[in-house]
Amino acid sequence: MGATAKTKLLWGTLAGVFGLGVVTAIAGQLRCRLTWTGKASHAGTTPAPLRRDALVGAAEFICDVEKALGGFGGLMATVGRLAIQPNVSNVVPAIVTHTLDVRHQSETVLNEACAWLEQRARQIAQARRLGITWEVLQATPAKKCDPALSQRLLGVVETVTGSNRLLPSGAGHDAATLASLFPVAMLFVRCREGLSHHPDEFVASEDISVALQVTVEFIRSWELI
């Protein structure tokens, strides 16, 4: 019995059970720092029309960041760090600085989303009489995995598991750098509850086993050339 037939016999009854995916592209990333500048004033004596609250402006923008997730298909955007000045309970915030992380596997969509977000930030700042600075800290282009290599890997996944799945990578990888030097392909293994890059990340031993089997069969597939 050949290797392919043995593989089907061994894993065929488990078709569709294992969470494997072949990566189509590694998302491009834009990381920014936004600074909103208003005016510090007393929380008890400054009426609403006179307030220039930097935190309220930033909060409105952060809500628009969440809206962008649905407005641009497949977009990921996150505000993960925020600093407030003077950071006092009875003072209207004067300065707010926060990060913005935007990702998409399409450069076109990524650029369109970032342009829309920057426009919204400036509109909010103008309406609320705030200063705004938009600093780009990092711009990493999206990288596509090699179509031929990925198709071969996908075929092996289907042979081993009886199913196939394509998906983009939202996380950055060394493969994005290597892709400019030679063809790359990637295999993803599911994590419990989709949680990755976290201390609680967990991958079932059964999924690890079948991923190793796919890797072995993928390497063996080149023996036929």
C-alpha beads as a LAMMPS data file, in Angstrom:
LAMMPS data file: protein, C-alpha beads

225 atoms
224 bonds

1 atom types
1 bond types

-500.0 500.0 xlo xhi
-500.0 500.0 ylo yhi
-500.0 500.0 zlo zhi

Masses

1 110.0

Atoms # bond

1 1 1 0.000 0.000 0.000
2 1 1 1.407 3.418 -0.971
3 1 1 2.011 6.270 1.455
4 1 1 -1.023 8.200 0.238
5 1 1 -3.356 5.207 0.633
6 1 1 -1.997 4.521 4.110
7 1 1 -2.568 8.139 5.041
8 1 1 -6.197 8.023 3.890
9 1 1 -6.752 4.785 5.785
10 1 1 -5.217 6.173 8.969
11 1 1 -6.838 9.592 9.020
12 1 1 -9.919 9.218 6.821
13 1 1 -12.278 8.482 9.705
14 1 1 -11.239 11.744 11.342
15 1 1 -12.095 13.982 8.379
16 1 1 -13.075 17.482 9.387
17 1 1 -12.213 16.936 13.050
18 1 1 -8.832 18.627 13.086
19 1 1 -8.362 22.400 12.944
20 1 1 -5.712 23.010 10.301
21 1 1 -5.531 25.915 7.904
22 1 1 -3.243 26.929 5.070
23 1 1 -2.268 30.590 5.175
24 1 1 -2.996 32.733 2.117
25 1 1 -1.261 35.938 3.199
26 1 1 0.347 37.658 6.157
27 1 1 -1.484 40.842 7.037
28 1 1 0.129 44.213 6.571
29 1 1 0.317 46.363 9.691
30 1 1 0.176 50.075 10.423
31 1 1 0.989 51.168 13.953
32 1 1 0.331 54.752 14.955
33 1 1 0.421 57.040 17.981
34 1 1 -2.340 59.617 18.314
35 1 1 -2.170 62.578 20.676
36 1 1 -5.285 64.579 21.505
37 1 1 -4.738 67.996 23.111
38 1 1 -7.475 69.884 24.932
39 1 1 -7.445 71.985 28.067
40 1 1 -7.285 70.966 31.705
41 1 1 -10.130 72.505 33.714
42 1 1 -11.992 71.930 36.945
43 1 1 -14.509 69.071 36.869
44 1 1 -17.017 70.934 39.034
45 1 1 -16.868 74.442 37.602
46 1 1 -16.387 73.988 33.852
47 1 1 -19.705 73.778 31.973
48 1 1 -20.061 71.385 29.035
49 1 1 -19.931 74.052 26.261
50 1 1 -16.586 75.316 27.538
51 1 1 -14.922 71.935 27.945
52 1 1 -12.166 70.769 25.641
53 1 1 -12.000 67.204 26.920
54 1 1 -9.217 65.254 25.204
55 1 1 -10.430 61.946 26.631
56 1 1 -13.958 62.319 25.265
57 1 1 -12.482 63.030 21.818
58 1 1 -10.248 59.978 22.015
59 1 1 -13.157 57.850 23.248
60 1 1 -15.333 58.899 20.307
61 1 1 -12.532 57.956 17.935
62 1 1 -12.016 54.583 19.626
63 1 1 -15.697 53.819 19.025
64 1 1 -15.103 54.599 15.338
65 1 1 -12.166 52.181 15.364
66 1 1 -14.607 49.477 16.420
67 1 1 -17.004 50.523 13.630
68 1 1 -14.178 50.145 11.104
69 1 1 -14.003 46.422 11.911
70 1 1 -17.365 45.951 10.243
71 1 1 -16.943 48.629 7.600
72 1 1 -13.858 47.112 5.989
73 1 1 -14.188 43.349 5.516
74 1 1 -11.501 41.404 7.359
75 1 1 -9.983 44.499 8.975
76 1 1 -8.445 44.270 12.436
77 1 1 -7.959 47.511 14.370
78 1 1 -7.066 47.925 18.034
79 1 1 -6.356 50.656 20.556
80 1 1 -4.292 48.838 23.145
81 1 1 -2.520 51.539 25.145
82 1 1 -3.780 54.851 26.483
83 1 1 -2.215 57.572 28.664
84 1 1 -4.099 60.504 30.217
85 1 1 -2.796 63.825 31.514
86 1 1 -3.053 65.135 34.144
87 1 1 -4.815 61.877 35.159
88 1 1 -6.551 63.455 38.149
89 1 1 -10.102 62.548 39.212
90 1 1 -11.412 66.135 39.422
91 1 1 -9.748 67.577 36.307
92 1 1 -10.996 67.463 32.723
93 1 1 -8.285 65.592 30.778
94 1 1 -5.968 67.875 28.817
95 1 1 -3.872 65.383 26.836
96 1 1 -4.555 61.818 25.769
97 1 1 -2.066 59.686 23.882
98 1 1 -2.945 56.250 22.575
99 1 1 -1.796 53.629 20.124
100 1 1 -3.590 52.372 17.025
101 1 1 -2.836 49.010 15.404
102 1 1 -4.497 48.391 12.005
103 1 1 -4.080 45.156 9.969
104 1 1 -5.353 43.625 6.746
105 1 1 -4.034 41.128 4.199
106 1 1 -4.843 43.561 1.366
107 1 1 -2.653 46.648 1.060
108 1 1 -5.493 48.462 -0.693
109 1 1 -8.011 47.817 2.085
110 1 1 -5.423 48.612 4.754
111 1 1 -4.622 51.975 3.197
112 1 1 -8.300 52.832 2.671
113 1 1 -9.134 51.994 6.276
114 1 1 -6.220 54.004 7.660
115 1 1 -7.156 57.000 5.509
116 1 1 -10.739 56.823 6.804
117 1 1 -9.597 56.525 10.419
118 1 1 -7.231 59.478 10.111
119 1 1 -9.977 61.564 8.530
120 1 1 -12.359 60.669 11.372
121 1 1 -9.738 61.596 13.966
122 1 1 -9.287 65.034 12.422
123 1 1 -13.045 65.575 12.095
124 1 1 -13.588 64.713 15.749
125 1 1 -10.732 66.961 16.843
126 1 1 -12.094 69.886 14.860
127 1 1 -15.635 69.438 16.154
128 1 1 -14.428 69.273 19.762
129 1 1 -11.824 72.064 19.435
130 1 1 -8.934 69.689 20.121
131 1 1 -5.459 69.442 18.727
132 1 1 -4.539 66.139 17.099
133 1 1 -1.297 64.541 15.939
134 1 1 -1.144 61.297 13.948
135 1 1 2.296 59.652 13.999
136 1 1 3.089 56.522 12.010
137 1 1 5.415 54.351 14.079
138 1 1 5.550 51.271 11.835
139 1 1 4.288 50.374 8.379
140 1 1 4.716 46.739 7.346
141 1 1 3.377 45.674 3.942
142 1 1 1.196 42.617 3.504
143 1 1 2.878 39.529 2.058
144 1 1 1.154 36.811 0.039
145 1 1 2.199 33.218 0.490
146 1 1 3.348 31.426 -2.647
147 1 1 0.209 30.171 -4.497
148 1 1 1.803 27.012 -5.921
149 1 1 3.437 26.004 -2.658
150 1 1 0.274 26.760 -0.690
151 1 1 -1.851 24.724 -3.095
152 1 1 0.439 21.740 -2.662
153 1 1 0.217 22.090 1.122
154 1 1 -3.568 22.419 0.910
155 1 1 -3.730 19.208 -1.107
156 1 1 -1.796 17.365 1.566
157 1 1 -4.090 18.729 4.282
158 1 1 -7.096 17.461 2.335
159 1 1 -5.480 14.054 1.840
160 1 1 -4.657 13.685 5.526
161 1 1 -7.806 15.143 7.087
162 1 1 -10.431 14.970 4.349
163 1 1 -11.048 18.720 4.564
164 1 1 -9.259 21.932 3.696
165 1 1 -9.314 25.503 4.921
166 1 1 -7.684 28.730 3.727
167 1 1 -7.218 31.736 5.988
168 1 1 -5.053 34.855 6.286
169 1 1 -2.607 35.417 9.119
170 1 1 -3.416 38.426 11.252
171 1 1 -0.176 38.102 13.211
172 1 1 3.220 39.069 11.867
173 1 1 5.652 36.276 11.070
174 1 1 9.264 35.752 10.013
175 1 1 7.774 34.305 6.830
176 1 1 6.833 37.836 5.772
177 1 1 10.530 38.708 5.607
178 1 1 11.518 35.391 4.060
179 1 1 8.863 35.806 1.350
180 1 1 11.000 38.466 -0.336
181 1 1 13.823 35.921 -0.706
182 1 1 12.038 32.688 -1.671
183 1 1 8.547 31.107 -1.803
184 1 1 6.859 30.480 1.544
185 1 1 3.836 28.524 2.745
186 1 1 2.412 28.246 6.242
187 1 1 0.248 25.805 8.161
188 1 1 -1.852 27.006 11.094
189 1 1 -3.092 24.802 13.930
190 1 1 -6.152 25.896 15.910
191 1 1 -5.918 27.120 19.488
192 1 1 -8.569 26.558 22.115
193 1 1 -11.218 29.312 21.896
194 1 1 -9.072 31.007 19.256
195 1 1 -6.692 32.353 21.907
196 1 1 -3.110 32.731 20.688
197 1 1 -0.030 34.746 21.724
198 1 1 -1.230 34.461 25.314
199 1 1 -0.160 32.489 28.422
200 1 1 -3.440 30.538 28.267
201 1 1 -2.875 29.426 24.669
202 1 1 -3.541 25.703 24.292
203 1 1 -3.301 23.315 21.337
204 1 1 -4.670 19.790 21.651
205 1 1 -2.143 16.991 21.229
206 1 1 -4.402 15.438 18.562
207 1 1 -4.158 18.604 16.471
208 1 1 -0.397 18.706 16.927
209 1 1 -0.167 15.098 15.826
210 1 1 -2.129 15.610 12.629
211 1 1 -0.190 18.800 11.872
212 1 1 3.050 16.824 12.098
213 1 1 1.543 14.177 9.840
214 1 1 0.692 16.859 7.264
215 1 1 4.218 18.250 7.484
216 1 1 5.736 14.806 6.915
217 1 1 3.448 14.084 3.964
218 1 1 4.157 17.519 2.514
219 1 1 7.894 16.813 2.565
220 1 1 7.324 13.338 1.108
221 1 1 5.278 14.818 -1.719
222 1 1 8.437 16.269 -3.215
223 1 1 9.891 12.777 -3.638
224 1 1 7.448 12.272 -6.514
225 1 1 8.937 15.134 -8.541

Bonds

1 1 1 2
2 1 2 3
3 1 3 4
4 1 4 5
5 1 5 6
6 1 6 7
7 1 7 8
8 1 8 9
9 1 9 10
10 1 10 11
11 1 11 12
12 1 12 13
13 1 13 14
14 1 14 15
15 1 15 16
16 1 16 17
17 1 17 18
18 1 18 19
19 1 19 20
20 1 20 21
21 1 21 22
22 1 22 23
23 1 23 24
24 1 24 25
25 1 25 26
26 1 26 27
27 1 27 28
28 1 28 29
29 1 29 30
30 1 30 31
31 1 31 32
32 1 32 33
33 1 33 34
34 1 34 35
35 1 35 36
36 1 36 37
37 1 37 38
38 1 38 39
39 1 39 40
40 1 40 41
41 1 41 42
42 1 42 43
43 1 43 44
44 1 44 45
45 1 45 46
46 1 46 47
47 1 47 48
48 1 48 49
49 1 49 50
50 1 50 51
51 1 51 52
52 1 52 53
53 1 53 54
54 1 54 55
55 1 55 56
56 1 56 57
57 1 57 58
58 1 58 59
59 1 59 60
60 1 60 61
61 1 61 62
62 1 62 63
63 1 63 64
64 1 64 65
65 1 65 66
66 1 66 67
67 1 67 68
68 1 68 69
69 1 69 70
70 1 70 71
71 1 71 72
72 1 72 73
73 1 73 74
74 1 74 75
75 1 75 76
76 1 76 77
77 1 77 78
78 1 78 79
79 1 79 80
80 1 80 81
81 1 81 82
82 1 82 83
83 1 83 84
84 1 84 85
85 1 85 86
86 1 86 87
87 1 87 88
88 1 88 89
89 1 89 90
90 1 90 91
91 1 91 92
92 1 92 93
93 1 93 94
94 1 94 95
95 1 95 96
96 1 96 97
97 1 97 98
98 1 98 99
99 1 99 100
100 1 100 101
101 1 101 102
102 1 102 103
103 1 103 104
104 1 104 105
105 1 105 106
106 1 106 107
107 1 107 108
108 1 108 109
109 1 109 110
110 1 110 111
111 1 111 112
112 1 112 113
113 1 113 114
114 1 114 115
115 1 115 116
116 1 116 117
117 1 117 118
118 1 118 119
119 1 119 120
120 1 120 121
121 1 121 122
122 1 122 123
123 1 123 124
124 1 124 125
125 1 125 126
126 1 126 127
127 1 127 128
128 1 128 129
129 1 129 130
130 1 130 131
131 1 131 132
132 1 132 133
133 1 133 134
134 1 134 135
135 1 135 136
136 1 136 137
137 1 137 138
138 1 138 139
139 1 139 140
140 1 140 141
141 1 141 142
142 1 142 143
143 1 143 144
144 1 144 145
145 1 145 146
146 1 146 147
147 1 147 148
148 1 148 149
149 1 149 150
150 1 150 151
151 1 151 152
152 1 152 153
153 1 153 154
154 1 154 155
155 1 155 156
156 1 156 157
157 1 157 158
158 1 158 159
159 1 159 160
160 1 160 161
161 1 161 162
162 1 162 163
163 1 163 164
164 1 164 165
165 1 165 166
166 1 166 167
167 1 167 168
168 1 168 169
169 1 169 170
170 1 170 171
171 1 171 172
172 1 172 173
173 1 173 174
174 1 174 175
175 1 175 176
176 1 176 177
177 1 177 178
178 1 178 179
179 1 179 180
180 1 180 181
181 1 181 182
182 1 182 183
183 1 183 184
184 1 184 185
185 1 185 186
186 1 186 187
187 1 187 188
188 1 188 189
189 1 189 190
190 1 190 191
191 1 191 192
192 1 192 193
193 1 193 194
194 1 194 195
195 1 195 196
196 1 196 197
197 1 197 198
198 1 198 199
199 1 199 200
200 1 200 201
201 1 201 202
202 1 202 203
203 1 203 204
204 1 204 205
205 1 205 206
206 1 206 207
207 1 207 208
208 1 208 209
209 1 209 210
210 1 210 211
211 1 211 212
212 1 212 213
213 1 213 214
214 1 214 215
215 1 215 216
216 1 216 217
217 1 217 218
218 1 218 219
219 1 219 220
220 1 220 221
221 1 221 222
222 1 222 223
223 1 223 224
224 1 224 225
